[in-house]
Amino acid sequence: MSNSLRPSLPLDKIALGFLMSGPAHGYDLHHRVAQELGPIWHIGMGHLYNALRDLEREGRVQSTLVPQADRPPRKVYTITPAGQEDFLAWVRRPVPAVRDIRAEFLAKLYFLRALGLEGWTELVEAQRALLSARLTQLEAQYARTDPAAFYHLVLDLRRRQTRAALEWVESLTTDHRPLTIDH
């Protein structure tokens, strides 16, 4: 899949999530994103460094230069309390759109498990409620739309996608297989 076709993720939150487990330099963060979130997302090194620069400017991370014997000093990033607060608020909030399930919601589930954070059940329930309300809305719009109209076709796709996403999210509460984090 080309990078432009992959779903997008809030890069700042992803960087903060990896920094929740401890300080890291940009290359290490990039490697971890590729290794651990590669099945759902790809990021270029330049984008990551831009996000880290912005996070530092906003006070959500801080950096220190660590000398290296035969190379220039390495910049190591550490999450700040403001960054932790921002990340924890994000990771526990459901995603607003069905299209965000396949990348952002999965990333949230990944971080909840990888970091041993509480909130899995609450996030899944909040996402279920959001999708259920959205499906009800789509079903009502679909019923009111002329079956010959193109928009009827669009609504049919959206309600089927929402129903499938809702079914999958509901399976997260009934399927009790333990999840492992592959490294």
N, C-alpha and C positions, 0 to 999 in steps of 0.2 A: 504494500500500500504506500502510495506516495505520502510524504509528510504533509502536504497541503490537504489531503483528504482525511487525515486523522483528526479525531475530535480535539478540541482545545481544552486546556486546563489552566486554572489560574496559577501561573508559574511561581508567583510570590508565595502562595500557600504551600506549594509542593516543596520549594526550597526550605521554608520554615519547618515543614513536617520532617524533613530529613535532618535539619539542625536540632530538632527536639531531642534526638538521641545523642547529641554531642557535637562539638566543634568540628568543622571540616573545611577543606579548601575547595575551590571551585571545580577543579578536575575530579576530585573525589565525589562531589555532589553529582556532577554530570554522569559519572560512571554508575553511581547508585540508581539514578533515575533510569538509565538505560537497562540496568540489570533487573531492577525490581518493578518498574512500571512500564518496561518495554512492550509488554503485550497490549497495552492500551494507549501508549503515548510515546512520542519522540520529541526531544528538544535539542536544538543546536547549542553548541557551547557559547556562542556569542549572545544568544538570548538569555542564557542562564547568567552570564556575567553582568548583563544589563540589569536583570532582575535583582541580583545581589547588590549592585551599585544603588539601585533605587531603594531597596530595603534598608541599606545602611544610611542613606540620606534621610529616610523617614524615621530612623531610630528603632527599627524592628530587628536589626542585626548590628553587630559591631565587629570590627576586624582588627587583627593584630598581624604584624609582619614577623614571620619566623625565618631567621637566617638559615641558609642552606650552604653546605661546604663549597660546592663548585658551581652553584647557580644563583640567580637573583633570589632575594627573599620571597617566601611564599606567603600569600595572604590567607589567613585562617579566619573563618567566620564563626561567630557565636550568636545564638538567638538571645534577644533581650527579653525582659519581662513583658514589654509591650508586644513583641513578636509572638511570645507564647500565648498571650491573651487573644491576639488576633487569630492565630492558628486554631486555638481551641474553640473559639466561637464559630469559625468556618467549618471545622471538621464535624461538628455536631448539628449543622443546619442542613435540611434536605435541599436538593437541587431543584431549581424552578421549572426546568423543561425536561421532557422525555429524552431529548437528544443528549442531555447532560448525564444520563444514567450510565452510558457505556464508557465514560472516562472519569468525569469528576466524582460521581457517586462511588464508583469502584475504587478510586483513589482514597476517598474518605474511609471506606471499609478497610482498605489496606492499612492506612495509618492507625485506625482504631485498634486493629489487631497487632500490628508490628510494634506499636508503642505501648501496648497493654493498657489502653485508655478505656475508661467506662463510657457508656453511651451508645453501644451497638444497638441494643434493643430499642432505645428511644429514637435513634436516627432512622432505623428501619420503619418503625411505627409512624413517625412523622412523614417519611417518604411515602408510605402506603396511603396515609390520609390525604396527602397532597395529590397523588395520582388518582385516588378514588374520586375526589372532588372534581378533578379535571375530566375524568371519564364521564361523570354525570353531566357536566357542562357540554362536553362534545356530543354525547348521546342526544341531549335536548336540541342542540343546534342541528344535528343530522336529521332528526325527526321533522324539524321545521323547514328544511331546505328542499327545494324542488329536486326530485330524483333525476331530472334531465339536466340539471345545472352542473357545470364543471366543479363548483365548490362542494357539491354533494360527494363527488369522487374524492376530493381533497379531505373532507371531513371523515369519510369512511376510512381512509388510510390512517389519519391521525388517531381516530378512536381505536382502531385495531392495534396500532403501535402502543398506545397508552394502555390498552387492555393487556397486551403481552408484557409490558414493563411492570404493570401492577401484579400480574401473575408471578413474575419472577421475584419481585420484592416480597410478596407474600410467602414465597417458598423459603425465603431467608429466615422466617420465623418458625416454619414447620420442619425444615430440613436441619436436623441437629448434628450433622457431621462436623467434626472439628475442622477448622480451616488452619492450614499451615502457611507460613510465609516462606516462600522459596528464596534462597539467597545464592 
